[in-house]
Amino acid sequence: MTRTHSPQLTVVCRALLALLVAAVPFACSSGTAMMDAGSDAPGGDVSEASPPSDSTPADAAMCPQIGGYYDETGMCTMASNPQGAVNPGGRYCVYQSGCTASLSFENGGLPIDLTSDSARWQFSRFDGVVMSSNLACTATPSGSDISWTCHQTILSDVMCTLTWRQVALAGTTRECNCDLKLQDCGTGRCTLVLPAGQLDTIPACVAAAGTVARGMPCTRDSQGIDNCVAGTICTTVGSGPMPVCRPVCTRQTDCAAGQDCVWVSGLAAAGACVASCTPFSSTCSATAGCTRVTSADASGATQATLDCTATAGGADGTVCSTSSDCAADTFCAPEASGPHCRAFCDSMHPCAVSSRTCRAIRNRVPGGPVGLTFCAITR
């Protein structure tokens, strides 16, 4: 439960690690750019993390082993406002290879700096000109739980104490700490698993071998484990409403020509290769539509692209949260009254409603689609 607190004491990125900064929304993803109208990725400023120090040992035996799936609890307080306490919470993945580790969360990630007996990560927010907040957390890991002590270097009176407790899942042999592309589980395979009660999948090692080939319909068992062959993931992205096995990717160059790497899991920082498209074309299947989605560019950074994906059929004017709520050839557009499905348009496909004007979508995403127009409210 969150008690009344000052505007400076705000939980950022769905309470991720209790980042307490001025009440201005921003994105958590390292390298994430401000999205233009209609993007499904979070808007806001670019968030960057400090690089690991040169003191990180190369041998895994020389540093703490912290890879795993964690449930967070804790408390953040401000000395100048003792009543303004916030209880953070959430689940996060840590991937570790040797003494190189990274923290993954929805739509973002951070490197973790490991020394011989400690761990440290640092989150910085920039307002486009100068750094406006900076949260640094340190711990001395021992056992399966990690206790972090965090402080703000901008708002120096903000302190956080966070506890990460490792979560084990039924049917898996290792959670979070495997690579979907490298397939580094040893025995078994690394695949995306959907934990009970959670909305996002995580990478995990499972003993059961997948048997379903790419492009074929797939299922998940009661433990959230799919039956796709290694190197593919079970998803409705690009097909819908029935899931199929699609090649896993982390950047656009992992996919074949004419495909994009569309994000399917934030905690895994993974996507699926999906056919790109243009509005009003016949590229997509009968069960998918062409709409704007969040994908990875050639470097792995977030971008907005047009791809075939499952759609819910929401007509122009329907309230939406993402473009998957909308019909083919429409997308979820932010408006003063809240996001609504709005139709794409061009000279051959004019707006059906007289109160709408075919207007260009502002594109502030490098590499994103350009020249798109949609039926906007006439001003």
KOLVO-332808 format. One record per residue (C-alpha): x, y, z. Coordinates in steps of 0.2 Angstrom, whole numbers, padded with zeros to 4 digits, always signed. Each point is the difference from the previous one (the first is absolute). Layout:
REM KOLVO-332808
XYZ;...
***
This chain:
REM KOLVO-332808
+0000+0000+0000;+0006+0017-0004;-0002+0014+0012;-0002+0019-0004;+0016+0007-0006;+0007+0016-0008;+0001+0002-0019;+0018-0004+0001;-0003-0017+0007;-0007-0009-0015;+0002-0018-0004;+0007-0001-0018;-0002-0013-0013;-0014-0010+0009;+0009+0001+0017;+0016-0007-0008;+0014+0001+0013;-0009+0015+0008;+0008+0013-0010;-0005+0016+0009;+0001+0016-0011;-0010+0015-0005;-0017-0005-0006;+0004+0000-0018;-0003-0016-0011;+0014-0008-0008;+0005-0016-0008;+0011-0013+0009;+0007-0008-0016;+0019+0003-0003;+0001+0008-0017;-0019+0002-0001;-0005+0015-0011;-0015+0011+0002;-0014-0008-0010;-0011+0009-0013;-0019+0000+0000;-0008-0017+0000;+0016-0010+0006;-0003-0014+0013;+0016+0003+0008;+0001+0011+0015;+0004+0018-0003;+0012+0011+0009;+0018+0004+0001;+0015-0011-0003;+0006-0010+0015;+0018-0005+0001;+0010-0010+0012;+0018+0002+0005;+0011-0013-0008;+0009-0014+0010;+0016+0005+0008;+0017-0006-0006;+0001-0010+0016;-0013-0013-0004;+0009-0017+0001;+0000-0011-0016;-0001-0016+0010;-0017-0005+0007;+0008-0007+0016;+0006+0017+0004;-0017+0008+0002;-0017-0003+0007;-0012-0011-0010;-0016+0010+0000;-0009-0006-0016;-0018-0005+0003;-0019+0006+0001;-0003+0011+0015;-0015+0007+0010;+0003+0017+0007;-0006+0008+0016;+0007+0015+0009;-0003+0018+0006;+0006+0017-0007;+0000+0016+0011;+0004+0018-0001;+0009+0008+0015;-0009+0016-0002;-0017-0008-0001;+0000-0015+0011;-0019-0003-0003;+0003-0002-0018;+0005-0018-0001;-0002-0012-0015;+0000-0019+0000;+0007-0006-0017;-0003-0017-0007;+0001-0010-0016;+0009-0014-0008;+0016+0001-0010;+0012-0011-0009;+0019+0000+0002;+0011-0008-0014;+0018-0004+0004;+0014-0007-0010;+0017-0001+0009;+0001+0016+0009;-0011+0010-0012;-0018+0002+0006;-0015+0010-0005;-0017+0004+0007;-0015-0001-0011;-0017+0007+0003;-0015+0005-0011;+0006+0010-0015;+0018+0002+0007;+0015-0006+0008;+0016+0006+0009;+0018-0008+0002;+0005-0005+0018;+0018+0003+0005;+0007-0015+0009;+0016+0000+0011;+0008-0013+0010;-0014+0001+0014;-0012+0013-0005;-0013+0005-0013;-0005+0017-0006;-0012+0008-0013;-0003+0018-0004;-0015+0008-0009;+0001+0017-0007;-0014+0011-0008;+0004+0014-0012;-0013+0014-0004;+0009+0003-0017;+0013+0012+0006;+0006-0005+0018;-0002-0014+0011;-0015+0002+0012;+0001-0015+0011;+0011-0014+0004;-0003-0015+0010;+0015-0011+0006;-0003-0017+0008;+0013-0011+0008;+0000-0018+0009;+0011-0013+0007;-0009-0016-0007;+0000-0015+0011;-0012-0015-0003;-0016+0001-0011;-0006+0017+0007;+0008+0017-0004;-0002+0015+0011;+0003+0017-0009;+0004+0017+0007;-0005+0014-0012;+0002+0019+0001;-0003+0014-0012;+0015+0011-0005;-0011+0014-0005;-0013+0000+0014;+0012-0005+0013;-0012-0003+0014;-0009-0015-0009;+0005-0017+0006;-0007-0017-0005;+0003-0017+0008;-0006-0014-0012;+0000-0019+0002;+0000-0012-0015;-0006-0018+0004;+0004-0013-0013;-0015-0008-0008;+0000-0018-0006;-0013-0007-0013;-0007-0017-0002;+0006-0009-0015;+0016+0011-0002;+0018-0004+0004;+0006+0018-0001;-0009+0017-0001;+0005+0015-0009;+0018-0005-0001;+0000-0007-0018;+0002+0007-0017;-0014-0004-0013;+0012+0002-0015;+0015-0008+0007;-0010-0015+0008;+0013-0001+0015;-0010-0011+0011;+0011-0015-0003;-0014-0014+0001;-0017+0005-0005;-0004+0017-0008;-0002+0018+0004;-0018+0006-0004;-0013+0013+0005;-0010-0005+0015;-0016+0009+0007;+0000-0001+0019;-0017-0002+0008;-0008+0016+0004;+0012+0010-0010;-0002+0010-0016;+0017-0001-0008;+0010-0015-0005;+0018-0004+0006;+0014-0010-0007;+0003-0017+0009;+0008-0016-0002;-0012-0015-0002;+0004-0018-0001;-0014-0004-0013;+0006+0001-0018;-0011+0010-0012;-0007-0009-0015;-0010+0013-0009;+0009+0007-0015;+0000+0019-0004;-0016+0006-0008;-0010-0013+0007;-0014+0002+0013;+0006-0002+0018;-0007-0002+0018;+0006+0003+0018;-0003-0012+0014;-0006+0003+0017;+0017+0006+0006;+0001+0013-0014;+0013-0010-0010;-0002+0000-0019;+0003-0015-0012;+0010+0009-0014;+0017-0005-0005;+0015+0008+0007;+0003+0018-0008;-0018+0003-0002;-0014+0007+0011;-0018-0003+0001;-0009+0016-0003;-0016+0008-0008;+0011+0015-0006;-0001-0001-0019;-0014-0012-0001;-0014+0000+0012;-0011-0005+0008;+0008-0017+0000;+0019+0000+0005;+0013-0007-0011;+0019-0004+0002;+0010+0015-0006;+0019+0003-0001;+0007+0009+0015;+0009+0016-0002;+0008+0015+0010;+0003+0011-0015;-0006+0003-0018;+0015-0008-0008;-0005-0017+0008;-0015-0001-0011;-0001-0003-0019;-0003+0013-0013;-0017+0007+0001;-0002-0003+0018;+0001+0010+0017;+0005-0006+0017;-0016+0004+0009;+0001+0000+0019;-0009-0013+0009;+0008+0000+0018;+0008+0014+0009;+0007-0011+0014;+0009-0011-0013;+0004+0015-0011;-0005-0011-0014;-0011+0001-0016;-0006-0010-0014;+0003+0002-0018;-0016+0006-0009;-0004+0005-0018;+0000+0019-0002;-0014+0008-0010;-0008+0016-0007;-0018+0006+0003;-0013-0006-0012;+0011-0014-0007;-0004-0019+0000;+0017-0004+0008;-0008-0007+0017;-0010-0015+0002;-0019-0001+0003;+0003-0001+0019;+0012+0015+0001;+0000+0018-0004;+0013+0013-0005;+0003+0012+0015;+0013+0010+0009;+0010-0011+0012;+0015+0002+0011;+0016-0009-0007;+0019+0000+0001;+0011+0008-0012;+0017-0006-0007;+0008+0005+0017;-0014-0007+0011;-0007+0017+0004;-0019+0003+0000;-0008+0006-0015;-0018+0001-0008;-0003-0011-0015;-0015-0006-0010;-0002-0018+0001;-0013-0014-0001;-0007-0005+0017;-0016-0006+0008;-0013+0014+0002;-0016+0001+0011;-0010+0008-0013;-0003+0017+0008;-0008+0012-0013;+0005+0018-0002;-0004+0009+0016;+0001-0015+0012;+0009+0003+0016;+0017-0010+0000;+0015-0002+0010;+0011-0008-0014;-0002-0001-0019;-0004-0019+0002;-0017+0006+0007;-0003+0008-0017;-0006-0007-0017;+0012-0003-0015;+0006+0017-0008;-0003+0009+0017;+0011+0004+0015;-0002+0006+0017;+0002+0019+0000;+0003+0011+0016;-0013+0014+0001;-0005+0013+0013;-0015-0011+0005;+0011-0016+0001;+0006-0012-0013;-0012-0005-0014;+0002-0011-0015;+0002+0011-0016;+0000-0006-0018;+0015+0002-0012;-0004+0010-0015;+0007+0005-0017;-0007+0007-0017;-0008-0016-0004;-0007-0003+0018;-0007+0016+0006;-0007+0002+0017;-0018-0006+0002;-0005+0013+0013;-0002+0018-0005;+0007+0006+0016;+0016-0008-0003;+0015+0006-0010;+0014-0011-0008;+0015+0007+0009;+0018-0006+0001;+0006-0010+0015;+0014+0009+0009;+0015-0011-0001;+0013+0003+0014;+0007-0018-0001;+0016-0003-0010;-0003-0014-0012;-0019+0001+0003;-0013+0000-0014;-0001+0016-0009;-0013+0008-0011;-0014-0008+0009;-0017+0010+0001;-0015-0004+0011;-0018+0007+0003;+0003+0013+0013;-0013+0011+0009;-0002+0016-0011;+0007+0015+0009;
***
